Amino acid sequence: MTMLRDPSAKYSAFPQVPLANREWPGRTITRAPIWLSTDLRDGNQSLIDPMDAEKKTRFFDLLVKAGFKEIEVGFPASGATDFDYIQNLVRSGRIPDDVTPQVLTQSRADLIRTSFDSLAGAKTAIVHVYNALAPAWRKIVFGMDKADIKAIAIDGAKQLRDNAARLPGTDWRFQYSPECFSTTELDFSIETCAAVMEILAPTPDNPIILNLPATVEAATPNIYADQIEYFGKNLPNRDAAILSLHTHNDRGTGVAAAELGLLAGADRVEGCLFGNGERTGNTCLVTVALNMYTQGVDPALDFSNIDEVIQTVEYCNNLPVHPRHPYGGELVYTAFSGSHQDAIKKGFAARERRNDERWEVPYLPIDPADLGRSYEAVIRVNSQSGKGGVAWVLEQDKGLKLPKKMQASFSHVVQALADETSRELGAEDIWHAFERQYLATEAKRFQLVDWSEHHSSPERGGGPRNGGGAPTAHRIFAGVLRIDGQERSVSGRGNGLMSSVIAALSESGGPVMDIVDYSEHAIGQGSNVQAAAYVECRTADGKSLFGCGLDTDVATASVRAILSAANGA
């Protein structure tokens, strides 16, 4: 076969829908649709190793717990495995009264009968019949014309009607799919669905479900929305039908197609958790639901423990959830970029000050806590991280609230460590780096052994005076420091404790410094409270030195902070 220089020449643009005065672009989603999970059928048939009964049961229980009221539990005519599982599910009493099981079958008399038998004894159930209508299937797969294809649908509807009468103990509901709806002539889909409705005689109180699948995504999502709106506006007896969406993800826009289909008038969404399914998968119900959640719409599904949902889905499907998958991925509530980290940190701080329920945090469309995630996972640090991320980790892990300039200074230390190790840095890595830089006494030039402070009497005569001309009292720091490994008694005089410590250091061979900034705060509460003191000093040559001191006594923490800065010289 000769390869084309331009492969696009093999394909044609999908035609526009002749829809005048389309309404869906001006609408918003204001309520949750009816949800149907197809994980146990569509999802299961796409697995390399299909689920056994134990995994199917575990998955079913998860879907019930999450709030699904309609669940497609299998394809009973495919074989004994599915049939037996569905029958056992019905007989076990495991299906809650408000949950309706659904099964899928092709439009063939023997398969439809088997499908009804699998659900015999259920309180209520949906039997879903389909046949493909699209031109490519008519021509290539079946070799049939439109009349032949329509006859298959009509015969399937008669089988639904007759089998329901055969088993009157169940409240039977019906679903019909014009399979490959997205690539079928719209008027032919409407004609076929109307013929099915004539046989089954649905009413507004007992409607039929018409599933309009994007079996293969063949166009942009707006085209699918046009198809749904056109179908709904032209279907006879529309109020006796529930329009259901089943979007696949061939173009990577299954979620968007489902959302726009809802705007176009659909009532129901089918799909799988995290998008499992044939080829590129079905639409992800977690994403569609939580997209509503972030817009202030209750999706009527519970994903408040997203990690439990992921663990169950990964176990049952034996497929991983991608770490960047919307809402559920391991990395979606983390930030590596320094600018992202800084914005997130400020967002949390602003929310704490505001103290209300409104969610407004940059880069996070949803509160991780609403899905059972912890704030500690929001920011992680690597060589791309900035001061905001480093400061956030220290605050969350150790309770330290570094001043802004100190954040910037320490971030260079962390970045150097990240460059050196070529890996992500955890909270412990960052803490150990902070200890080495500011707190550790080993190998430091100035180490505190003991200290005391007393006030000198005001000097008379020419001594320092305050603004009113009165003599000024001094504070004298007297301590024992280990300097270059040797214990020495030192003392210094100043207007306050910290200036007297600086004086003692300069008289003992330490750097000459001035204090530029000082702050302190408590860590913890009650008897376990600890003081954190931060200082910024400037040397005679203009160099900035930062220090931190921790102690149960705030004055001692201040002394340690000065020594910490001096060690930075």
C-alpha positions, 0 to 999 in steps of 0.5 A: 500500500502506498503511503499518502504524503498527506494522510489527512486526505483520507478523511472528511470533515463531519457535516454540520447539523441543520439546527436553526436557533439552537438553544443549548449554547445559552444554557447552564447545567443547574441540576444533576442528571440521572446517572447510569454506571456501565462499569460492570458491563461496558467497562468489564468487557474492555478489560484484559482480565474481566472481573470475577464475581468477587470483584464485580460484587465489590464494584457493585457495592462501591457504586451503591455507596457512591449513590448510583440508582441505576447500574448496568450489571452485565451482558447476560446473554454473553455467557454463563459467567455474566448470567449466573452473576446477575441471577445471584445478585438478584437472589442475594437481596444485595440490590437496594430497593431504590437501585435498578439493575440494567442489562444489555442485549442485542436485538435478537429474540433468544438473547432478549429472552435470556436477558429477562431470565437473568433478572427474574425476581428483581423488584424493578429492572431495565432491559436495554436493547440495541442495534446499529443504524449507521451507514458504515454498519449497514453497508460494511457489517450487515449488508442491509438497507434502512428498512431491514435495520428498522425492522430489527429494532421493531422486532426487538421492541416486540420482544421486550413487550412480550417478555415483560408480559411473560414475567409480570413479577418485576416492574420492567422498564425499557431502553433502546439504543440506536447504536452508532447514533453519532454517525447515523442520519439524524432523521433515520435515528428519529424514525427508528426510535419513534417506531420502537415507541409505537410498539412499547407505548411509553407514557410520561409516567412510564417513559422509555429510555432512548440512549443516543451514544457517541459510539465513536466520537466523530466530531467536536462536542458542539456537533454532538450537542446539536444532534441531541437538541435536534433529536429532542425537538423532532422526536414525536411524544418527546415527554414519554422519553428519557434521553440518555447520553453514552459518550466515548472518548475517541477524540478525547472530549467525551466529558465535554460531549456529555456536558454539552449534551446535557445542555442540549436537553438530555436527561441521563448520563452513562459512563464509567468511573475514571473513564474505563471502556473500549478503545479510549474509554467511556466518559468519566462519571467522576469528572462529569459529576465533580465538574458540577460540584465545582459549579455549585450543583449537587451531583447527587453522587458521593466521592467524599472518599476519593482514595477509597473509590480509586483503590476499589476501581484499580483493584477490580479493573487491574488498571491504574488511575492516571496520576494526573486524572482530573480530581482523583489523580495522585498529583492533581492536588500538588504543585511543583512550580514555585509560582503555583505554590506561592499562590496556593499558600496565599489562597489558604492563608486568605481563606483562613483570615476570611473564615467562611465557607466560600472556596477561592484558592488559586490553582485548586478548583475544588477543596481537596478535603471535600474528597477526603484528601489532606492539605499536606499533599497540596504542595511538594518540592523539587528543583522547580519549586519556590519560596512559597512551597518551601515555606508551606511545607515547614508551616504545615509540618513543623508550625514554622511561619518564616518571614518573607525574606527568610523564605526567599533566602532558605529557598535557595538552600532547598533548590541547591539540595534538589539540584544536587539530589535530582529528586523530589524533596519530602518534608523531612528533607526540607526540615533537615536542611532547615536544621542544618542551616539555622538550628543545628549546634554541631559544627557551628562556630557559636553555640549557646551553653548558658546565659543570664541577663541583668539591668545596669544602673543608669549612669550619671554624668556623660553616659547615654541619655534618653530624649528627656535627658535622663540617664539610660539603663543598659541591659547586660547579657552574660553567657557561656558560649562555645566558640570554635569548640571552646567554652568562653564566658562573654558579656555585652551591653546594649539597649535591649536583650538582642543588642546586648547579645550582638555586642557580646558576639562582636567583642568575642570575635563574632560579626558586627551586625545590626538588627533589621527585622525581628518576629516571633510566634508560638508553636502548639498550645498549652504545656507543649507550646514552644516559641519560634524567633526569627531575626534578620541582621545586616553586617557592616558590608551590607550582607543580610543574615537570617537566623531562627531560634526555638525554645520553650522560653521566648527570650532564649529563642531570641538569643538562639536566633541571634547566634543562628544569624551570626553562624550564617556569616 
